[in-house]
Amino acid sequence: MSKKIKHTYQILLLLLVIILINFLSNNIHFQFDLTKDKRYTLSEVTKNIVSEINNPLVVKVYLEGDFPSEFKRLQLETKQHLQQLRNENKNVVIRFVNPLGMEKDLIAQGMQPSQLSVKEGSKISQAIIFPYAQILYGKKVENISLLSMSNYKSQEEQLTASIENLEYAFTDAISKISNTKRKNIAILTGNNELDFIYLDGLLKTLAKDYHLESFPLDSANVIPNKTLELLTKFDLALIAKPTKSFTENEKFTLDQFQTNGGKTLWLLDNVIAEQDSLMRTGSTLAINRDLNLTDLFFQYGIRPKFNVVKDLYSATIKLANGNIGGQTQFKDYLWNYFPLITSENNHSINKNILPVQLKFANSIDLLKNDIKKTVLLQSSKLSKPFGTPFEINLNEVSEKPKPENFNNGNQTLGVLLEGEFNSAYKDRIKPYKTTLYKEKSSLNKMILIADGDIIKNGIKQGEPLDLGIDKYTGQRFGNKDFLLNSVNYLLDNNGLLNLRSKKIQLQFLDKEKAFKERTFWQTLNVALPLIVLGLFGLVFGYFRKRKYS
């Protein structure tokens, strides 16, 4: 074989190897996650959900354009995460879109811009970004907020929380938009629960992902067996601030709903104390509200108390504060009966949410039994429960509270129960006979919040406000996110919400130090390569001259 033919074969072989490498690199993806926190490893939950996408799923991300360098990191992390999803399923189509010129259209679709403070040296400027992604699947559209909203000390903390939440945000949205079967939620009535106009702020959002239906629990007093049979067809029962005592038939129906696998979200006021009556008269008497549920909860391992918790870390109340030019002047006063609950981030339900506002909440005792209890809401250490009856008067806003009088420590105000629930009617006479009776449930969940007002949205000019907005002060709280997370967790059978517990550790540049030392590093980056190149030239010239002289 001649050298010419041999070289031709070698060139052809090299071309084939290059083509093969390109083919494999485009079709087979290898990734080694060497990070300590495994931030680039998808969970099995995500893989299972994404693998079920059978049609093109378009993801539009509006993180494109000129924005602060910190949020370039969010853009990069979002790109990398979406590429991982695409590696799992080729039906995922990724598009990064510059929102410039589309602002009005995006706002009309519910995507509100975020204003950021950008510090460069001694100058602070403002930047507007649209930290959103939009998923389109068939005729369905789902918006995703990529920027975590809570009370953060710095933009670095906010960015870290946002990146931690990326997998959950996308996986949850994909699950919702691709799921054709909705779970059923019963909104219980019959015990003077809140009117639906006060639930609008939450129910309107829940209706996007779940089938909601009003359910008259008081029918258990007339047709108990039929009522239980119909209730067990629901996945979750939502009980929003009942004010009328439960009958034995109603309690037994709820008990058997729980032991038959139904989840329950209780939002209860054990004490009668209302803001509306307080604002009208200036004072109100806090007295017990007997809902006849003590024995039911005792069996489950909890005991709501008959008291009202005052907390030095509280929200405000707006009161008239004089008159100027015929116009009433108002001022916000701290109101210790409205605890402001800062999340402990100890569970996926309460992680990275704004503080939750409660009103006239009572404490909960946790009793020893086999049920696992996770405290989701608790007062600050500077709090104190006051037993009923006692008078609540608006004149208290003028009294300066003494911290030494609020030394009872954290009070439990909301708790998650998980485990196998024993029937509260075990070894007791049953109110009625049923073939659905179970003495003990399989693994199940329940949440009790000792404040019915946590779900109550305000009404302004006859229209319901979004949940979490105080109609008097305009301040936004985390009530809606907390309750949405609670419902999602109770109905989450595949552990999707646990993705919110993901923790990562990002390393950020010290901007202040970088600004102070910028001259040194700029000089070093320019001069050092020239010096190295010059030394190399001198050494090379010396040895070359020595060799050939």
C-alpha positions, 0 to 999 in steps of 0.5 A, a space after each residue: 500500500 502506497 503512502 498516499 493511500 495510507 494517508 488517505 485512509 488515516 484522514 478518512 478514519 480521523 473524519 469518521 472519529 470526529 463525526 462519531 464524537 459529534 454524534 455521541 455528544 449531541 445524543 448522549 449526555 454525561 454529567 458528573 455532579 461533584 458539588 457537595 450539595 448535589 445541586 445539579 442532580 435531579 430528584 427521582 420525583 422530578 425525573 418521573 414527572 418529566 418523563 411523562 411529558 408526551 407532547 412539546 412543552 415550551 418553557 419561556 424564561 424572561 431572564 434575558 437582557 441587561 440586569 445585575 451580575 448577581 442575577 446572571 447567576 440565577 439566569 445561568 442556574 435556570 439554564 442549567 436546570 432546564 437543560 437537565 430537564 431537556 436531557 430527561 425528555 426531548 419534548 422540553 423546549 427552552 426559550 430565553 426571551 428578553 422582556 424589553 417591549 413586552 412589559 405591559 403584556 407580561 403584567 397583564 398576564 400576572 407577572 409583576 416586575 421586581 425592582 432591585 438595588 444595584 451597588 457598584 462602588 459607592 453608587 447605588 442604582 435601580 434595575 427592573 427585571 421580570 424574574 418569571 418563566 412561562 410553561 405552555 403545554 397544549 392550551 394550558 399556561 402556567 407562570 412561574 416566579 423564579 425570585 423567592 419572596 420573603 424577608 431577606 437580609 440581602 440580595 445574596 440570601 434572596 438569590 440563594 433561596 431562589 436557586 434552591 427553589 428552582 427544581 420545585 418551582 419547575 417540577 410543580 408547574 410541570 406536574 400541574 400543567 400535565 396532570 389531567 386528574 384533579 384531586 377533590 377538596 370539600 369546603 365544609 359548611 353547616 357549622 357557621 364557617 366563614 362565608 365564601 367571599 372571605 375565602 375567595 383569596 385562597 379558593 380562587 388559586 386552589 381552583 386552578 389545580 383542584 376540584 372544589 366543592 361545598 359540602 354540608 356536614 350538618 347533613 350527617 344529623 339527618 342522613 349520617 351514612 350517606 354523608 360519610 359515604 359522600 365525604 370519603 369521595 373527597 381527598 381533603 376537608 377544609 374547615 374554615 373558622 366554624 363558630 357552631 358546636 359540632 354534634 356527635 354525628 358530625 364529629 364521628 363523620 370527620 373522625 371516620 373520614 380521617 381514618 378512611 384516608 381523608 386529609 383534614 385542614 382545621 382552621 379554628 378559633 377557640 376564643 371569641 374575639 373579633 376585630 370588626 366588633 373591636 373597631 366598632 366599640 373600642 373594646 371586646 370581651 374574649 370568651 371561650 368558644 366551645 366547638 365540642 372538639 376536645 375529645 376528638 383532638 385529644 385522641 390525635 395528640 393535641 389540645 387547643 387551649 382556651 386563651 389568647 396569645 399576645 406577642 411583642 413581635 406583632 403586626 400593626 392595627 390602623 387607628 384614628 390619630 387626630 383631625 387636620 383640616 377636617 380630615 381624620 388622620 390615621 396611624 399604625 400601632 403595634 397590636 400584640 394580639 396580631 402575632 407576626 409569625 416568622 418562619 423557622 424554615 423547619 419544613 417544606 410548608 413554611 420555608 421561604 415565605 413572608 411572615 404569617 399574620 394571625 389574629 387573636 390566636 390561641 395556643 396548642 398543647 402537644 400530647 404524647 402519643 404515636 403521632 409525629 408532630 411538627 410545629 409549623 407556626 409558633 409565636 416569638 419567645 417574647 409572648 404570653 397566653 392570656 386565659 379567658 375571659 378578659 377584656 381587650 381594649 384599643 387603649 392598650 396601644 398607648 401602653 408600652 409593653 414590658 418585655 419581662 412580662 412576656 417571658 412564656 417563650 414560644 407558643 405553638 399556634 399551628 401543627 402538622 400531624 402525621 402517622 396512623 390515627 386511632 379513631 376517637 370513638 374506639 372503645 366508645 358507643 358510636 353515634 351511628 352504625 356504618 360499614 365504613 368504620 375503621 378503628 385505625 387509619 393507614 399513614 395519614 396527615 392532618 394540620 391544625 391552625 389555632 386561628 380561623 382568621 389566617 384564611 380570611 381575606 379582606 373586603 374592600 368596596 364589596 370586592 374580596 382582596 387577595 389573601 394576605 393583604 391587610 385591608 387597613 394597612 395594605 401590608 402583604 403577609 405570607 398567609 396565602 403561600 403558607 395555606 397553599 403549601 399546607 394543602 399541597 403537602 397534605 395532598 402530595 402523594 409523591 413527595 414533590 413538596 419536599 423539593 422545597 427543602 433543598 439546600 445549597 451553598 453559593 459563594 459570592 464575590 465580596 463587592 466592597 473588597 473587590 471595589 477597594 482592591 480593583 486597582 491592584 487586581 486590574 494592574 496585576 491582570 494586565 502586567 503579570 501576563 506581559 512580565 511572564 511573556 517577557 521573561 519567557 522571551 529572554 530565557 528562550 533567547 538566551 538558550 537559543 543564542 547559547 545553542 547556535 553561537 
